[in-house]
Amino acid sequence: MKKGLKHDFTLIAILLIPIGVAINVVISQLVQVLRIPLYLDAIGTMLVAMIAGPWVGMVTGGLTNVIKSIFAPTELPFAIVSMIIGLTVGYFSIKKMFTSIGKTLIAGIILTLIVIISATPISVLLYGGSTGDASSSVTAVLLASGQQIWEAVFTKNIIVESIDKILSLLITYTIVKKMSDRYLSKHNYGGNFFKS
């Protein structure tokens, strides 16, 4: 099976994109309703990126934030972060970083660092550190304790993103490992998750 930007957008991969977006949006809405100070809004992107590749994952991440921005305009600039998540997870899948829980944890730590570096400037420069979601309460507490805005947002992102991204990757890893070899074989990178 040929792989790469030209070959990853197969019909089944294209059909998987709206499913990934829907998973992201539904979980994001549930998290907001329950006021959980996490996002968990990249599980669909991670799922698509793991089995369909980085470019398809990148498109899934970007489209997710475009859809979410209809309800919350502050989500649109973070489309860059979601696209980076799709690319990174897809790249990790190519490098077989999801063959065990230990490797998945390492991938989660690296992904967290990448997300912190890409999301912190957007949060501080465009929104003053508060986007109105439940995790902004953590930033508010840190600001009230005397931290400066960059330090408070960076610290909040270390706390929230490390839990969020590692948990999201573990959930996605578990879902993909439960998929049948027959289904995985239809995707360019599904072979990395075969049980036998």
N, C-alpha and C positions, 0 to 999 in steps of 0.2 A: 504494500500500500504506500503510495507516494505521500510525503508529508511536506509541510511548509505553507507559507502564505497562499500560494496559488492553488494548493491542493486540499487545504484544511476545510474550506467552506463547501463541504458536500451537502447533499440535500438533507440528510439526517442531522448534520451539524447545524444547518440553518433552522431546521424545525426545533432543535433543542434550545435555541436562543430565547424565544418567547417563554418557554417553560422556566428557564433560568431567571429571566426578568420577573416572572410572576412569583416565583419562590422568594426572590429578594424583596419584592414590594409587599407581599403578604406578611412575611416575617417582620419586616420593618414596621408595618402598621401595628402588628400585635405587640411588638416591643414598646412602641410609643403609647399604646392604650394602657399597657401594664406599667408604664413609667419605669422600666428597667434601665439602669444607667449603662447599657451596652447598645450596640447597633445590630449585630447578627444579620446585617443586610447584604452580605456578600456570599452567603452559602450557595445560592444559585449560580453566581459568577464562578466560584471555586469549582463547583460540580462540572459546569460546562468546560472550564479551562482544563481540568484534570483529564477528561476523556476526549474532548474535541480539539484541544490545543490552545496555545496562548493567544492567537489572533481572534479566534471565535470567543474566547473568554474576555478579551479586551472589548469586543463589540457588545457583549452581554453586559459588562460592567458599565460602559458608557450609556447604553440605552436605559439601564435601570435608573440612573440618575436623571436622565431626561424625563422619564415617566414620573419619578418621584417629585421632580421640580414643578409638576403641574399642581401638586398639593402643597409643596413646601419649596418656594423658589430658592431658598438657601442651599438646596441640594445640588443645584446645577454646577457650580464651580468644583464641587467634589467629584464630578464625573471623571476628572483627571486621575484622582486617587483610585476610583473604582476600575478604571482602565489599567492602571498600573498593577492593581491586584490581579486582574485577569491575566495580564502578560506574565507576571511573576509566578503565579501558581501554575500556569501552562508550561513555563520554562522549567519549573521544579518537576513537573510531571514528566517532561522529556528526559530530565536527568535522573528519573526514578527515585525521587525524594519521598515518595509516598508508599514505599514497600513495607514499612513497619510503623508502629506507633512512635518509636524513638526518632526515626527520621522525620516523621510528620511533625513532632514537637520542635525539632531543629529548624525545619522549614517555617514553622509558625513564628519562631523567635526572629528569624531573618526577615520574614514578611512584616512583622510588627515594626521592626526598625525602619524598613522602607516606607511603611505607611506613616509613621511618626514624622519622618523627614519630609514627606510630600504633603501631609495634611496640616501640620502645624502652621506653616506660613499662610495658607488659605484661611484658616480659622482666625488667626491674629490680624492679618492685614485687611481682610474683607469684612470680618464680623466682630472684631474687638475681643475675640476669644469665646464668644457665646453665640451659638446658633439656635438656641431655644430648645434643644432636645434635653432629655433627662440627664445626659452626661455633663451638660453645662453646669449643673448644680455642683459637681466636683470642682470645676474651675472656680466657681463663686466662693466655695469654701476655702480654696487655696489662696485666692485673692484677699479674702477677709483675714487670712492668717498672716498677711504681710508680703506675700510673694509678688513679684512684678508680673506683668501680663505674659511675656514670653515664657518665663519660668513656670508660671501657673498652668498655661496651656500645654507646655511640654511635659510637665509632671502628670497632668490629667491624662494626656495621651499615652504616657508610659503605663499608667495604671489601667485605664479603660481598654486601650488598643491591645495590650498584651493578653488580657483575659479574652477579649472579643475575638481577636484573630486566631489565637491558638484554639479556643473552643470551637470556632467556626470551622477551622481546618479539621479538627478531630471529628466533628459531626459529619462533615462532607466525606472524609476518609471512610467513616463507618458506612455511610450510604453507598458509596462507590463499591466498597468491598462486598456489599450485599447484592450487587447487581450480578446478573448471570453472565457467564463467559460469552454466551450466544449474543446477548445485547451489546456487551463491551466490544465484541469483535467487529461490530458495525462502525465503530468510531476509530479515527486515526490513531489515537493514543490509548484506547481502551485495553489493548494488549498488555500494557504495563500493570494491569490489575487482575490478570487471569489468576484463578485459584490453583491451576495445575501447571 
